[in-house]
Amino acid sequence: MRTTVREAFLAVRGECSSANPFAAVVLAHLKALQTRDDPASRHAWKIRLVRGLYERGLSQKDVRELFRVIDWLMELPPMLNNLFWQDVEKIQEERRMPFITTPERVGHCRGLREGIESLLRVRFGEEGLRLMPEIREVYEEEKLAAILKALETANTPDEVRRLWAPPAS
């Protein structure tokens, strides 16, 4: 795929809607330089660029790869990064094209389980750790996140268990 002079010019002005991935990378790099000292503008441009990936008619694979480049080029402070990820979730819902691959999702679940195990150890000691074999059988990210959140306020391991197992009758 060849980048035309017009595409490069439009990329510099932030008006390029070309399907050419090079135009998106050029624009991301230029906007990263321009917004170096303006995190709010960088956030706005980063969202605009990510939205633009969908509008270029690229494949899911190309969108994910270009997204990673844009994310790397346009680093945001933690607070704006959290806001950015909320915006990305909205974009994903609108377009039904997740940026998270299966291996990434598996890694996220692994990280959630590690966090759960650490909190169980700290909050309830050995009694809490006895829940881990059951928790290792939970595969839904949302359920694992709920378990981790519940550990902040749970008073007993049984309170935590109720999230994935119905109470014994």
Secondary structure as GFF3:
##gff-version 3
##sequence-region A 1 169
A	DSSP	alpha_helix	5	13	.	.	.	ID=ss1
A	DSSP	alpha_helix	21	34	.	.	.	ID=ss2
A	DSSP	alpha_helix	39	55	.	.	.	ID=ss3
A	DSSP	alpha_helix	60	73	.	.	.	ID=ss4
A	DSSP	alpha_helix	78	95	.	.	.	ID=ss5
A	DSSP	alpha_helix	102	129	.	.	.	ID=ss6
A	DSSP	alpha_helix	132	135	.	.	.	ID=ss7
A	DSSP	alpha_helix	141	150	.	.	.	ID=ss8
A	DSSP	alpha_helix	157	161	.	.	.	ID=ss9
###
